Amino acid sequence: PDYLPRTQDFGLNVHLFNQKYCSKDCPKQFIAIAIACCDIKPDSRPAFCVSHPWLEALALSVETGVCLSSSSNTISDRISNGD
């Protein structure tokens, strides 16, 4: 979107972002990647060389119908672990 809901410190307001822009059929991993890429702290955002493979894996999952969450090392897990 052209407008992202912001917090007082100009970070992403995750609750409003989810409420306004994320439909129920949007993959949760995609939302997690988007949120991670919007982190206000540059060192906390994933580098492109990290996020690009996540997005490719997610696209492949959507195209093939293979669920990423069946893996023990999902995109969401890697994001929350800072990998």
Biopython code that builds the backbone (N, CA, C, O; Angstrom):
import numpy as np
from Bio.PDB.StructureBuilder import StructureBuilder

atoms = [
    (1, "PRO", "N", (0.828, -1.212, 0.000)),
    (1, "PRO", "CA", (0.000, 0.000, 0.000)),
    (1, "PRO", "C", (0.862, 1.262, 0.000)),
    (1, "PRO", "O", (2.017, 1.238, 0.423)),
    (2, "ASP", "N", (0.290, 2.348, -0.474)),
    (2, "ASP", "CA", (1.004, 3.622, -0.485)),
    (2, "ASP", "C", (1.113, 4.221, 0.907)),
    (2, "ASP", "O", (2.009, 5.023, 1.172)),
    (3, "TYR", "N", (0.221, 3.843, 1.782)),
    (3, "TYR", "CA", (0.219, 4.361, 3.146)),
    (3, "TYR", "C", (0.326, 3.188, 4.107)),
    (3, "TYR", "O", (-0.432, 2.223, 4.009)),
    (4, "LEU", "N", (1.266, 3.274, 5.032)),
    (4, "LEU", "CA", (1.384, 2.257, 6.076)),
    (4, "LEU", "C", (1.023, 2.889, 7.411)),
    (4, "LEU", "O", (1.507, 3.977, 7.725)),
    (5, "PRO", "N", (0.187, 2.232, 8.199)),
    (5, "PRO", "CA", (-0.135, 2.767, 9.520)),
    (5, "PRO", "C", (1.114, 2.739, 10.397)),
    (5, "PRO", "O", (1.820, 1.732, 10.445)),
    (6, "ARG", "N", (1.380, 3.828, 11.079)),
    (6, "ARG", "CA", (2.612, 3.985, 11.851)),
    (6, "ARG", "C", (2.335, 4.117, 13.347)),
    (6, "ARG", "O", (1.250, 4.517, 13.771)),
    (7, "THR", "N", (3.354, 3.766, 14.130)),
    (7, "THR", "CA", (3.325, 3.985, 15.575)),
    (7, "THR", "C", (3.891, 5.377, 15.852)),
    (7, "THR", "O", (4.300, 6.073, 14.923)),
    (8, "GLN", "N", (3.917, 5.782, 17.111)),
    (8, "GLN", "CA", (4.435, 7.101, 17.482)),
    (8, "GLN", "C", (5.904, 7.284, 17.087)),
    (8, "GLN", "O", (6.330, 8.400, 16.790)),
    (9, "ASP", "N", (6.682, 6.185, 17.082)),
    (9, "ASP", "CA", (8.100, 6.288, 16.712)),
    (9, "ASP", "C", (8.330, 6.003, 15.221)),
    (9, "ASP", "O", (9.458, 5.747, 14.800)),
    (10, "PHE", "N", (7.266, 6.049, 14.437)),
    (10, "PHE", "CA", (7.271, 5.862, 12.981)),
    (10, "PHE", "C", (7.488, 4.414, 12.549)),
    (10, "PHE", "O", (7.705, 4.147, 11.367)),
    (11, "GLY", "N", (7.433, 3.485, 13.492)),
    (11, "GLY", "CA", (7.477, 2.068, 13.141)),
    (11, "GLY", "C", (6.134, 1.636, 12.570)),
    (11, "GLY", "O", (5.169, 2.401, 12.580)),
    (12, "LEU", "N", (6.082, 0.437, 12.085)),
    (12, "LEU", "CA", (4.844, -0.097, 11.527)),
    (12, "LEU", "C", (3.885, -0.469, 12.647)),
    (12, "LEU", "O", (4.263, -1.168, 13.586)),
    (13, "ASN", "N", (2.654, -0.007, 12.551)),
    (13, "ASN", "CA", (1.614, -0.419, 13.492)),
    (13, "ASN", "C", (1.084, -1.758, 12.984)),
    (13, "ASN", "O", (0.211, -1.813, 12.118)),
    (14, "VAL", "N", (1.632, -2.831, 13.544)),
    (14, "VAL", "CA", (1.351, -4.179, 13.057)),
    (14, "VAL", "C", (-0.133, -4.516, 13.165)),
    (14, "VAL", "O", (-0.703, -5.110, 12.250)),
    (15, "HIS", "N", (-0.752, -4.146, 14.266)),
    (15, "HIS", "CA", (-2.173, -4.458, 14.450)),
    (15, "HIS", "C", (-3.025, -3.816, 13.349)),
    (15, "HIS", "O", (-3.841, -4.491, 12.721)),
    (16, "LEU", "N", (-2.837, -2.524, 13.118)),
    (16, "LEU", "CA", (-3.621, -1.845, 12.078)),
    (16, "LEU", "C", (-3.264, -2.347, 10.680)),
    (16, "LEU", "O", (-4.137, -2.461, 9.819)),
    (17, "PHE", "N", (-1.991, -2.647, 10.452)),
    (17, "PHE", "CA", (-1.566, -3.190, 9.166)),
    (17, "PHE", "C", (-2.289, -4.504, 8.886)),
    (17, "PHE", "O", (-2.834, -4.702, 7.800)),
    (18, "ASN", "N", (-2.289, -5.396, 9.871)),
    (18, "ASN", "CA", (-2.991, -6.676, 9.710)),
    (18, "ASN", "C", (-4.479, -6.460, 9.468)),
    (18, "ASN", "O", (-5.074, -7.082, 8.588)),
    (19, "GLN", "N", (-5.063, -5.581, 10.251)),
    (19, "GLN", "CA", (-6.502, -5.329, 10.173)),
    (19, "GLN", "C", (-6.903, -4.730, 8.822)),
    (19, "GLN", "O", (-7.924, -5.111, 8.250)),
    (20, "LYS", "N", (-6.105, -3.801, 8.319)),
    (20, "LYS", "CA", (-6.484, -3.053, 7.125)),
    (20, "LYS", "C", (-6.055, -3.718, 5.811)),
    (20, "LYS", "O", (-6.771, -3.629, 4.813)),
    (21, "TYR", "N", (-4.898, -4.381, 5.803)),
    (21, "TYR", "CA", (-4.333, -4.834, 4.534)),
    (21, "TYR", "C", (-4.186, -6.345, 4.372)),
    (21, "TYR", "O", (-3.932, -6.812, 3.262)),
    (22, "CYS", "N", (-4.335, -7.110, 5.430)),
    (22, "CYS", "CA", (-4.053, -8.546, 5.344)),
    (22, "CYS", "C", (-5.343, -9.352, 5.357)),
    (22, "CYS", "O", (-6.028, -9.442, 6.376)),
    (23, "SER", "N", (-5.658, -9.929, 4.218)),
    (23, "SER", "CA", (-6.858, -10.760, 4.141)),
    (23, "SER", "C", (-6.578, -12.117, 4.776)),
    (23, "SER", "O", (-5.425, -12.485, 5.001)),
    (24, "LYS", "N", (-7.634, -12.844, 5.058)),
    (24, "LYS", "CA", (-7.495, -14.149, 5.709)),
    (24, "LYS", "C", (-6.778, -15.155, 4.826)),
    (24, "LYS", "O", (-6.178, -16.101, 5.335)),
    (25, "ASP", "N", (-6.829, -14.970, 3.504)),
    (25, "ASP", "CA", (-6.168, -15.919, 2.613)),
    (25, "ASP", "C", (-4.721, -15.537, 2.289)),
    (25, "ASP", "O", (-4.051, -16.240, 1.532)),
    (26, "CYS", "N", (-4.240, -14.434, 2.855)),
    (26, "CYS", "CA", (-2.845, -14.033, 2.663)),
    (26, "CYS", "C", (-1.951, -14.940, 3.513)),
    (26, "CYS", "O", (-2.210, -15.109, 4.705)),
    (27, "PRO", "N", (-0.905, -15.527, 2.921)),
    (27, "PRO", "CA", (-0.035, -16.421, 3.695)),
    (27, "PRO", "C", (0.591, -15.711, 4.897)),
    (27, "PRO", "O", (1.122, -14.608, 4.772)),
    (28, "LYS", "N", (0.521, -16.349, 6.044)),
    (28, "LYS", "CA", (1.065, -15.758, 7.271)),
    (28, "LYS", "C", (2.560, -15.493, 7.151)),
    (28, "LYS", "O", (3.072, -14.535, 7.732)),
    (29, "GLN", "N", (3.264, -16.341, 6.395)),
    (29, "GLN", "CA", (4.695, -16.130, 6.205)),
    (29, "GLN", "C", (4.966, -14.840, 5.440)),
    (29, "GLN", "O", (5.942, -14.146, 5.723)),
    (30, "PHE", "N", (4.111, -14.513, 4.471)),
    (30, "PHE", "CA", (4.276, -13.272, 3.717)),
    (30, "PHE", "C", (4.107, -12.072, 4.639)),
    (30, "PHE", "O", (4.873, -11.111, 4.565)),
    (31, "ILE", "N", (3.111, -12.131, 5.499)),
    (31, "ILE", "CA", (2.887, -11.045, 6.452)),
    (31, "ILE", "C", (4.084, -10.914, 7.388)),
    (31, "ILE", "O", (4.521, -9.802, 7.684)),
    (32, "ALA", "N", (4.615, -12.043, 7.855)),
    (32, "ALA", "CA", (5.774, -12.013, 8.749)),
    (32, "ALA", "C", (6.987, -11.389, 8.059)),
    (32, "ALA", "O", (7.726, -10.622, 8.676)),
    (33, "ILE", "N", (7.192, -11.715, 6.789)),
    (33, "ILE", "CA", (8.305, -11.131, 6.038)),
    (33, "ILE", "C", (8.097, -9.628, 5.877)),
    (33, "ILE", "O", (9.027, -8.849, 6.085)),
    (34, "ALA", "N", (6.891, -9.217, 5.509)),
    (34, "ALA", "CA", (6.590, -7.793, 5.333)),
    (34, "ALA", "C", (6.830, -7.021, 6.624)),
    (34, "ALA", "O", (7.412, -5.936, 6.605)),
    (35, "ILE", "N", (6.386, -7.573, 7.731)),
    (35, "ILE", "CA", (6.568, -6.913, 9.025)),
    (35, "ILE", "C", (8.051, -6.825, 9.372)),
    (35, "ILE", "O", (8.519, -5.786, 9.838)),
    (36, "ALA", "N", (8.789, -7.909, 9.146)),
    (36, "ALA", "CA", (10.226, -7.902, 9.438)),
    (36, "ALA", "C", (10.955, -6.861, 8.587)),
    (36, "ALA", "O", (11.874, -6.200, 9.070)),
    (37, "CYS", "N", (10.550, -6.714, 7.330)),
    (37, "CYS", "CA", (11.191, -5.757, 6.430)),
    (37, "CYS", "C", (10.861, -4.308, 6.773)),
    (37, "CYS", "O", (11.537, -3.395, 6.301)),
    (38, "CYS", "N", (9.840, -4.088, 7.580)),
    (38, "CYS", "CA", (9.433, -2.735, 7.977)),
    (38, "CYS", "C", (9.955, -2.350, 9.354)),
    (38, "CYS", "O", (9.582, -1.301, 9.881)),
    (39, "ASP", "N", (10.810, -3.176, 9.946)),
    (39, "ASP", "CA", (11.327, -2.874, 11.281)),
    (39, "ASP", "C", (12.027, -1.525, 11.266)),
    (39, "ASP", "O", (12.771, -1.217, 10.335)),
    (40, "ILE", "N", (11.793, -0.728, 12.289)),
    (40, "ILE", "CA", (12.354, 0.617, 12.350)),
    (40, "ILE", "C", (13.870, 0.600, 12.532)),
    (40, "ILE", "O", (14.549, 1.551, 12.143)),
    (41, "LYS", "N", (14.406, -0.469, 13.118)),
    (41, "LYS", "CA", (15.848, -0.588, 13.339)),
    (41, "LYS", "C", (16.484, -1.291, 12.134)),
    (41, "LYS", "O", (16.177, -2.454, 11.870)),
    (42, "PRO", "N", (17.357, -0.610, 11.409)),
    (42, "PRO", "CA", (17.951, -1.202, 10.211)),
    (42, "PRO", "C", (18.629, -2.550, 10.460)),
    (42, "PRO", "O", (18.529, -3.454, 9.630)),
    (43, "ASP", "N", (19.307, -2.691, 11.580)),
    (43, "ASP", "CA", (19.998, -3.949, 11.869)),
    (43, "ASP", "C", (19.035, -5.093, 12.143)),
    (43, "ASP", "O", (19.427, -6.258, 12.084)),
    (44, "SER", "N", (17.785, -4.776, 12.440)),
    (44, "SER", "CA", (16.783, -5.808, 12.709)),
    (44, "SER", "C", (16.047, -6.260, 11.450)),
    (44, "SER", "O", (15.398, -7.306, 11.446)),
    (45, "ARG", "N", (16.150, -5.465, 10.379)),
    (45, "ARG", "CA", (15.505, -5.839, 9.118)),
    (45, "ARG", "C", (16.350, -6.881, 8.398)),
    (45, "ARG", "O", (17.578, -6.794, 8.413)),
    (46, "PRO", "N", (15.715, -7.863, 7.771)),
    (46, "PRO", "CA", (16.503, -8.842, 7.015)),
    (46, "PRO", "C", (17.089, -8.196, 5.760)),
    (46, "PRO", "O", (16.448, -7.369, 5.111)),
    (47, "ALA", "N", (18.296, -8.584, 5.441)),
    (47, "ALA", "CA", (18.922, -8.114, 4.207)),
    (47, "ALA", "C", (18.194, -8.733, 3.016)),
    (47, "ALA", "O", (17.524, -9.756, 3.153)),
    (48, "PHE", "N", (18.330, -8.109, 1.855)),
    (48, "PHE", "CA", (17.676, -8.637, 0.663)),
    (48, "PHE", "C", (18.136, -10.062, 0.379)),
    (48, "PHE", "O", (17.336, -10.905, -0.027)),
    (49, "CYS", "N", (19.427, -10.334, 0.591)),
    (49, "CYS", "CA", (19.943, -11.681, 0.311)),
    (49, "CYS", "C", (19.336, -12.716, 1.252)),
    (49, "CYS", "O", (19.424, -13.914, 0.981)),
    (50, "VAL", "N", (18.729, -12.285, 2.339)),
    (50, "VAL", "CA", (18.032, -13.177, 3.267)),
    (50, "VAL", "C", (16.550, -13.259, 2.910)),
    (50, "VAL", "O", (15.984, -14.349, 2.828)),
    (51, "SER", "N", (15.926, -12.099, 2.699)),
    (51, "SER", "CA", (14.481, -12.088, 2.449)),
    (51, "SER", "C", (14.117, -12.625, 1.060)),
    (51, "SER", "O", (13.037, -13.190, 0.885)),
    (52, "HIS", "N", (14.989, -12.459, 0.089)),
    (52, "HIS", "CA", (14.697, -12.943, -1.261)),
    (52, "HIS", "C", (14.462, -14.453, -1.294)),
    (52, "HIS", "O", (13.468, -14.884, -1.878)),
    (53, "PRO", "N", (15.336, -15.285, -0.691)),
    (53, "PRO", "CA", (15.049, -16.730, -0.662)),
    (53, "PRO", "C", (13.764, -17.068, 0.094)),
    (53, "PRO", "O", (13.066, -18.016, -0.266)),
    (54, "TRP", "N", (13.448, -16.301, 1.135)),
    (54, "TRP", "CA", (12.186, -16.531, 1.854)),
    (54, "TRP", "C", (11.017, -16.334, 0.903)),
    (54, "TRP", "O", (10.100, -17.154, 0.850)),
    (55, "LEU", "N", (11.057, -15.230, 0.145)),
    (55, "LEU", "CA", (9.963, -14.930, -0.782)),
    (55, "LEU", "C", (9.891, -15.948, -1.916)),
    (55, "LEU", "O", (8.801, -16.323, -2.348)),
    (56, "GLU", "N", (11.049, -16.394, -2.397)),
    (56, "GLU", "CA", (11.045, -17.430, -3.437)),
    (56, "GLU", "C", (10.445, -18.729, -2.919)),
    (56, "GLU", "O", (9.662, -19.374, -3.616)),
    (57, "ALA", "N", (10.807, -19.116, -1.699)),
    (57, "ALA", "CA", (10.254, -20.339, -1.106)),
    (57, "ALA", "C", (8.750, -20.205, -0.920)),
    (57, "ALA", "O", (8.000, -21.152, -1.159)),
    (58, "LEU", "N", (8.317, -19.031, -0.493)),
    (58, "LEU", "CA", (6.894, -18.792, -0.300)),
    (58, "LEU", "C", (6.148, -18.844, -1.634)),
    (58, "LEU", "O", (5.071, -19.433, -1.721)),
    (59, "ALA", "N", (6.715, -18.233, -2.664)),
    (59, "ALA", "CA", (6.089, -18.266, -3.993)),
    (59, "ALA", "C", (5.981, -19.701, -4.503)),
    (59, "ALA", "O", (4.955, -20.086, -5.063)),
    (60, "LEU", "N", (7.026, -20.482, -4.314)),
    (60, "LEU", "CA", (7.000, -21.885, -4.726)),
    (60, "LEU", "C", (5.930, -22.651, -3.959)),
    (60, "LEU", "O", (5.232, -23.494, -4.522)),
    (61, "SER", "N", (5.809, -22.351, -2.679)),
    (61, "SER", "CA", (4.794, -22.998, -1.851)),
    (61, "SER", "C", (3.389, -22.678, -2.353)),
    (61, "SER", "O", (2.531, -23.559, -2.427)),
    (62, "VAL", "N", (3.163, -21.420, -2.695)),
    (62, "VAL", "CA", (1.845, -21.006, -3.189)),
    (62, "VAL", "C", (1.561, -21.659, -4.545)),
    (62, "VAL", "O", (0.447, -22.118, -4.797)),
    (63, "GLU", "N", (2.568, -21.695, -5.407)),
    (63, "GLU", "CA", (2.389, -22.285, -6.742)),
    (63, "GLU", "C", (2.134, -23.783, -6.692)),
    (63, "GLU", "O", (1.310, -24.300, -7.446)),
    (64, "THR", "N", (2.835, -24.480, -5.810)),
    (64, "THR", "CA", (2.748, -25.944, -5.772)),
    (64, "THR", "C", (1.732, -26.465, -4.775)),
    (64, "THR", "O", (1.318, -27.622, -4.846)),
    (65, "GLY", "N", (1.331, -25.607, -3.844)),
    (65, "GLY", "CA", (0.399, -26.040, -2.813)),
    (65, "GLY", "C", (1.059, -26.787, -1.673)),
    (65, "GLY", "O", (0.372, -27.337, -0.811)),
    (66, "VAL", "N", (2.392, -26.816, -1.655)),
    (66, "VAL", "CA", (3.125, -27.471, -0.575)),
    (66, "VAL", "C", (3.217, -26.501, 0.598)),
    (66, "VAL", "O", (3.696, -25.377, 0.449)),
    (67, "CYS", "N", (2.759, -26.940, 1.750)),
    (67, "CYS", "CA", (2.706, -26.080, 2.929)),
    (67, "CYS", "C", (4.092, -25.913, 3.541)),
    (67, "CYS", "O", (4.759, -26.900, 3.850)),
    (68, "LEU", "N", (4.524, -24.671, 3.717)),
    (68, "LEU", "CA", (5.813, -24.398, 4.343)),
    (68, "LEU", "C", (5.812, -24.736, 5.822)),
    (68, "LEU", "O", (6.854, -25.088, 6.375)),
    (69, "SER", "N", (4.658, -24.634, 6.473)),
    (69, "SER", "CA", (4.608, -24.842, 7.919)),
    (69, "SER", "C", (4.871, -26.287, 8.308)),
    (69, "SER", "O", (5.086, -26.573, 9.486)),
    (70, "SER", "N", (4.859, -27.211, 7.344)),
    (70, "SER", "CA", (5.164, -28.601, 7.666)),
    (70, "SER", "C", (6.652, -28.794, 7.921)),
    (70, "SER", "O", (7.072, -29.804, 8.486)),
    (71, "SER", "N", (7.436, -27.821, 7.503)),
    (71, "SER", "CA", (8.870, -27.876, 7.739)),
    (71, "SER", "C", (9.177, -27.446, 9.162)),
    (71, "SER", "O", (8.489, -26.593, 9.722)),
    (72, "SER", "N", (10.210, -28.037, 9.746)),
    (72, "SER", "CA", (10.587, -27.662, 11.111)),
    (72, "SER", "C", (11.285, -26.317, 11.148)),
    (72, "SER", "O", (11.434, -25.732, 12.221)),
    (73, "ASN", "N", (11.718, -25.812, 9.993)),
    (73, "ASN", "CA", (12.437, -24.548, 9.945)),
    (73, "ASN", "C", (11.702, -23.592, 9.017)),
    (73, "ASN", "O", (12.191, -23.271, 7.934)),
    (74, "THR", "N", (10.532, -23.139, 9.438)),
    (74, "THR", "CA", (9.700, -22.300, 8.591)),
    (74, "THR", "C", (10.233, -20.878, 8.515)),
    (74, "THR", "O", (11.068, -20.469, 9.322)),
    (75, "ILE", "N", (9.748, -20.143, 7.551)),
    (75, "ILE", "CA", (10.124, -18.747, 7.393)),
    (75, "ILE", "C", (9.817, -17.975, 8.665)),
    (75, "ILE", "O", (10.654, -17.206, 9.137)),
    (76, "SER", "N", (8.635, -18.166, 9.224)),
    (76, "SER", "CA", (8.261, -17.444, 10.443)),
    (76, "SER", "C", (9.218, -17.751, 11.583)),
    (76, "SER", "O", (9.579, -16.856, 12.347)),
    (77, "ASP", "N", (9.635, -19.021, 11.706)),
    (77, "ASP", "CA", (10.599, -19.390, 12.745)),
    (77, "ASP", "C", (11.924, -18.675, 12.528)),
    (77, "ASP", "O", (12.509, -18.150, 13.475)),
    (78, "ARG", "N", (12.402, -18.650, 11.286)),
    (78, "ARG", "CA", (13.673, -17.998, 10.992)),
    (78, "ARG", "C", (13.595, -16.501, 11.270)),
    (78, "ARG", "O", (14.558, -15.909, 11.756)),
    (79, "ILE", "N", (12.444, -15.881, 10.963)),
    (79, "ILE", "CA", (12.288, -14.456, 11.226)),
    (79, "ILE", "C", (12.321, -14.199, 12.724)),
    (79, "ILE", "O", (13.019, -13.295, 13.185)),
    (80, "SER", "N", (11.575, -14.984, 13.483)),
    (80, "SER", "CA", (11.518, -14.759, 14.927)),
    (80, "SER", "C", (12.844, -15.069, 15.607)),
    (80, "SER", "O", (13.130, -14.533, 16.678)),
    (81, "ASN", "N", (13.665, -15.938, 14.990)),
    (81, "ASN", "CA", (14.971, -16.270, 15.556)),
    (81, "ASN", "C", (16.070, -15.340, 15.060)),
    (81, "ASN", "O", (17.209, -15.418, 15.521)),
    (82, "GLY", "N", (15.730, -14.463, 14.122)),
    (82, "GLY", "CA", (16.708, -13.521, 13.603)),
    (82, "GLY", "C", (17.673, -14.115, 12.596)),
    (82, "GLY", "O", (18.730, -13.538, 12.340)),
    (83, "ASP", "N", (17.328, -15.256, 12.023)),
    (83, "ASP", "CA", (18.213, -15.889, 11.032)),
    (83, "ASP", "C", (18.050, -15.253, 9.671)),
    (83, "ASP", "O", (18.715, -15.657, 8.717)),
]
sb = StructureBuilder()
sb.init_structure("model")
sb.init_model(0)
sb.init_chain("A")
sb.init_seg("    ")
for serial, (resi, resn, name, xyz) in enumerate(atoms, 1):
    if name == "N":
        sb.init_residue(resn, " ", resi, " ")
    sb.init_atom(name, np.array(xyz, "f"), 0.0, 1.0, " ", f" {name:<3s}", serial, name[0])
structure = sb.get_structure()
